[in-house]
Amino acid sequence: MTLRTKEGFAISDSSAVNNSSVIKNETRYIAVWELILSAAMQAVFLVAGRWDYKVLLGNLLSAPFAVLNFYLMCRTVERTLKRTETDEKEARNFAKMSQTLRSFMIFGIAVIGAAVPCFNTISAILPLLFPKPAAYMRVFFTKKSSSDRGDEHG
């Protein structure tokens, strides 16, 4: 069975996600990019003359939840793949429920960032979107083996 993550990545082998060290490494990767993109966002606000403490607070509110969401997604894929071995329908329902709950979490953080006046709305919402481009950029930082590139000649 092939599963698709929310970001559109296909996972067909349970060993790809069934390792805690893989999940920790990928979460670390996303966290580093979250920091890089958050610093870049802070710099843009600073250069534009729009920076104040609310920008920083908004970023500090949402960035940890963006990383947490990614981590929970990885754990969900891991558990879904384990459940697929016994009951595929139950596994799909579990994955859908997890995605729904994680979406509510992200929506709740976005609402808090927009509604509470001590947070800058833009800086509270943008970091929630940073993991997706970070995941797409992973392709550029991953070394492929010769068999992945199709360089096998006999």
N, C-alpha and C positions, 0 to 999 in steps of 0.2 A: 504494500500500500504506500502511496506517495501522499504526504501531507504538505500543505502550503501554509507558510506563516503569514501573518498579517501583512508583512512587507513584500510578500510574493515569492519568497525563496522556497524551493521545493526540497523536501527532505524525504528520501526514500529508504534510508538505511538507519536502523535504530542505533547502530554503533556511532553514528555521526553526532548524536546528542546524548547518548547514554553514559557519558563520561563527565563527572563533576568538574574535572580540571578543564575540560573544553568549555563548559558553561562559564566557569570563573574567568578563563582567559578572554572569552568573547565579551563578557560583561565588563571586564577591565578595559578592553579595547573601546567599547562604547563609552565608558566613563571618561577615558582620556579624551576622546573626541568631544564629549559633552563639555569638558573643561576648556578645550581649545576653542570651540565654537562660542561658548559663553564669554570667554575673554575677548574674542573678536567682536561679539555683540556689544560688550561693555565699551570697547574702543570706538565702535561706530557711534554710540551714544555720546561719548566724550568728545570726539571730533566734531560731531554735529552740534555740540553745545547744549545737549538735552540731558546730560547725565546728572543725576542726583541720587541720594540714598535709596529712593524708591525703585530705581532701576536695579540696583544691587539686591535689594530685598526680594523683588520679583524673581530674579534669576535664582537666588538662594532657595526660594520656595519651590520652584518647579524642576530644577535640574536633578535633584535627587530622585524625584518621582519618575522622571523620564528614564533614568537608569534602572530604578526598581521595576518599572513596567517591562523593560527589556529582559531583565533577569527572570521575572515571573513568566514571561512568554517562553523563554528557554525551558524553564522547569515544566511548563504546561506541555510543550512539545515532547519532552522526555517522558512524562507520565502518560501522555496520549499514546505514544508509541508502545509503551509497556501494556497499556490496556487493549490496544489493537490486537495483541496476540490472543486475547480471550474473547472480546466482544467489540466488534468494529462500531456498532451503533452507539454503544455506551461511550466509546472513545470519542466519537464525533460530538456527542452531547456534552461530554466533559470539556472538550476544546472550545465549543461554542459558549458554554457557561463561563469559562475562564476569560475568554475574550470580552464577553459582556461586562463582567465585573471589573476587568482592567480598564475598559473604556469608561465605565462610570467613575473609576478612580481618577483618570486623566481629566474627564469632564469636570469633576468636582474641584480639582486643583485649578483648572482654568477659570471656573466660576469664582472661586475664592480670590484668585489673582486679579480678576476684573472687578469684583465687587468691593473688596476691602481697600480703602483709600491709601493704606501704607505701601501698596504694591503698584508698580508701573505695569499696566495691563499688557503692553507689548512684550516687556521683558519677562513677564510671568507666563506668557503663552508660547513664545518662540522656542525656548529650551525644550518644551514638550515635543517639538517637531525635529529636534537635532538628531536623535538616534537613527532615523530613516536615511538621511544622506550619509551618515557615518557608516551604516551597514552597506550601502551601495559602494562607498569608497573602499571597502574592505577588499574588493577585487584587485585594486591597484597595489595593495600591500601584502598580498598572498603569493608566495612562490608556488608555481605549478610544477608538478613532476613531468617528465618527458611523456609519460603515458597519458596524462591529462591533455597535453597539447596535440596528441596524435602523431608524435615523432617516431613511433615504432616502425621499423623497417625490417620485417621478417623475423 
